[in-house]
Amino acid sequence: MRRYWKSFLTLAAIFLAATPLFGQSAGAGAATGSVASWVPIGAGIGMGIASGLCGIGQGMATAGASEALARNPGAAAGIRFSLILGLVLIESLALYTFVIILMKT
């Protein structure tokens, strides 16, 4: 629990320290590090996080379905339907993130 709070407070301090960097006026040029130059970097990081978390979710869903099929092979049709529906919803999260990133860049 202590590690969680330590990580949380470290991230909060980083975010608070970085806030003034993005507080430039709209007339600031690209040579001074305007916000527009950070959009592709942020988009890449956001897509990486979304894809990674979707991959973890899909792995956990597949593992759960495999375990459920091993315990009760008679319920294969219901388990398969629930698995495919869950995987579609998980993958749609990554696709929505990708569409939002494309609209922002």
Kinemage of the C-alpha trace (Angstrom):
@kinemage 1
@onewidth
@group {chain A} dominant
@subgroup {mainchain}
@vectorlist {calphas} color= white
{ca met a 1} P 0.000 0.000 0.000
{ca arg a 2} L 2.888 2.315 0.802
{ca arg a 3} L 4.355 1.722 -2.647
{ca tyr a 4} L 1.033 2.705 -4.240
{ca trp a 5} L 0.938 6.023 -2.403
{ca lys a 6} L 4.586 6.706 -3.135
{ca ser a 7} L 3.974 6.134 -6.872
{ca phe a 8} L 0.818 8.234 -6.799
{ca leu a 9} L 2.499 11.173 -5.085
{ca thr a 10} L 5.490 10.976 -7.441
{ca leu a 11} L 3.224 11.094 -10.511
{ca ala a 12} L 1.192 13.938 -9.012
{ca ala a 13} L 4.377 15.944 -8.392
{ca ile a 14} L 5.570 15.336 -11.956
{ca phe a 15} L 2.237 16.425 -13.430
{ca leu a 16} L 2.107 19.538 -11.260
{ca ala a 17} L 5.681 20.468 -12.159
{ca ala a 18} L 5.008 19.993 -15.883
{ca thr a 19} L 1.890 22.179 -15.944
{ca pro a 20} L 3.716 25.529 -16.453
{ca leu a 21} L 5.511 24.095 -19.490
{ca phe a 22} L 2.238 23.917 -21.389
{ca gly a 23} L 0.926 27.297 -20.257
{ca gln a 24} L 2.311 29.251 -23.215
{ca ser a 25} L 0.284 31.661 -25.235
{ca ala a 26} L -1.110 30.756 -28.658
{ca gly a 27} L 1.432 33.046 -30.369
{ca ala a 28} L 4.457 31.096 -29.132
{ca gly a 29} L 6.477 29.614 -31.988
{ca ala a 30} L 7.556 26.043 -32.554
{ca ala a 31} L 11.156 26.997 -31.779
{ca thr a 32} L 10.212 27.711 -28.169
{ca gly a 33} L 8.464 24.350 -27.744
{ca ser a 34} L 4.813 25.053 -28.450
{ca val a 35} L 2.067 22.743 -27.319
{ca ala a 36} L 1.356 21.669 -30.911
{ca ser a 37} L 4.758 20.004 -31.104
{ca trp a 38} L 3.862 17.787 -28.117
{ca val a 39} L 0.602 16.469 -29.599
{ca pro a 40} L 2.143 13.573 -31.596
{ca ile a 41} L 4.237 12.519 -28.613
{ca gly a 42} L 1.222 12.549 -26.315
{ca ala a 43} L -0.834 10.718 -28.920
{ca gly a 44} L 1.785 8.003 -29.213
{ca ile a 45} L 2.010 7.586 -25.461
{ca gly a 46} L -1.785 7.507 -25.159
{ca met a 47} L -2.142 4.893 -27.879
{ca gly a 48} L 0.611 2.814 -26.300
{ca ile a 49} L -1.097 2.868 -22.923
{ca ala a 50} L -4.505 2.071 -24.424
{ca ser a 51} L -3.122 -0.796 -26.514
{ca gly a 52} L -1.159 -2.223 -23.615
{ca leu a 53} L -4.123 -2.180 -21.274
{ca cys a 54} L -6.355 -3.699 -23.967
{ca gly a 55} L -3.814 -6.473 -24.439
{ca ile a 56} L -3.770 -7.182 -20.714
{ca gly a 57} L -7.583 -7.218 -20.632
{ca gln a 58} L -7.807 -9.554 -23.606
{ca gly a 59} L -5.277 -11.903 -22.033
{ca met a 60} L -7.206 -12.001 -18.776
{ca ala a 61} L -10.498 -12.574 -20.618
{ca thr a 62} L -9.023 -15.419 -22.648
{ca ala a 63} L -7.490 -16.992 -19.556
{ca gly a 64} L -10.820 -16.800 -17.740
{ca ala a 65} L -12.690 -18.322 -20.666
{ca ser a 66} L -10.165 -21.143 -20.976
{ca glu a 67} L -10.490 -21.891 -17.280
{ca ala a 68} L -14.286 -21.815 -17.498
{ca leu a 69} L -14.267 -24.196 -20.478
{ca ala a 70} L -11.962 -26.574 -18.617
{ca arg a 71} L -14.293 -26.629 -15.630
{ca asn a 72} L -17.569 -26.889 -17.556
{ca pro a 73} L -17.244 -28.033 -21.186
{ca gly a 74} L -21.029 -28.271 -21.499
{ca ala a 75} L -21.378 -24.480 -21.337
{ca ala a 76} L -19.027 -23.895 -24.263
{ca ala a 77} L -21.560 -21.991 -26.386
{ca gly a 78} L -22.404 -19.443 -23.676
{ca ile a 79} L -18.783 -19.014 -22.653
{ca arg a 80} L -17.694 -18.551 -26.263
{ca phe a 81} L -20.382 -15.923 -26.865
{ca ser a 82} L -19.445 -14.014 -23.724
{ca leu a 83} L -15.753 -14.209 -24.605
{ca ile a 84} L -16.229 -12.889 -28.129
{ca leu a 85} L -18.519 -10.087 -26.916
{ca gly a 86} L -16.006 -9.106 -24.244
{ca leu a 87} L -13.096 -9.152 -26.693
{ca val a 88} L -15.042 -6.979 -29.136
{ca leu a 89} L -15.755 -4.419 -26.416
{ca ile a 90} L -12.131 -4.432 -25.262
{ca glu a 91} L -10.837 -3.990 -28.811
{ca ser a 92} L -13.311 -1.174 -29.451
{ca leu a 93} L -11.605 0.784 -26.652
{ca ala a 94} L -8.318 0.693 -28.574
{ca leu a 95} L -10.072 1.631 -31.813
{ca tyr a 96} L -11.875 4.569 -30.193
{ca thr a 97} L -8.557 5.749 -28.777
{ca phe a 98} L -6.986 5.474 -32.225
{ca val a 99} L -9.812 7.496 -33.820
{ca ile a 100} L -9.557 10.213 -31.168
{ca ile a 101} L -5.791 10.407 -31.699
{ca leu a 102} L -6.258 10.725 -35.449
{ca met a 103} L -8.731 13.556 -34.928
{ca lys a 104} L -6.359 15.398 -32.584
{ca thr a 105} L -3.246 15.189 -34.800
